[in-house]
Each structure stands twice: as C-alpha cells, then as structure tokens.
Amino acid sequence: MKKSKVTLPISDLLRRTIAKSDVPLLALERETGVTRASIRRFVNGEQFLRLDMADALATYFNLRLTSDEKASNSGRSLRRKVR
C-alpha cells in the first residue's frame, strides 16, 4: 500500500518551523528584518505575514517551495485564466 503524502499550507509549514525552532525572536528580527511582534502574532495565528516577510523567514530557515508535475500543470491553466 502506498503511503499518502501529507501536505501543509505554506503558512502552516512556516508557522510550525518557527515555533519548533530554538531561535529567539530578537535574533529572527535582526536576521530577517521582520519585527518580533509580527512574528509572534503570525505564530500565534493572530495575523498573516506579507509575502516579503514570509520570503525572508522562509529563506532564513532554508524552506523552498517546490511543485510536482500535477501541481505544475494546474498552475499553468490558472495563469491562462488570469491573463
């Protein structure tokens, strides 16, 4: 039997990564430019992050967004609709 792959929304993955890390919020703020208050509210589920903030934090934690063939095909059709 095949194991099914569990996927999380990107924001949940980032939120869990920050919460499980031992990196102090002050250090994250200094390294990423994202304020401690914004990080704290994001981890607590009180607010979302702007994309540039999420990018900075994801880069710090070496998180990468990848796609599989199935997701890649659906993304192309979406771009056609948006244009």
Order of alpha helices (4+ residues) and beta strands (2+ residues): alpha-alpha-alpha-alpha-alpha
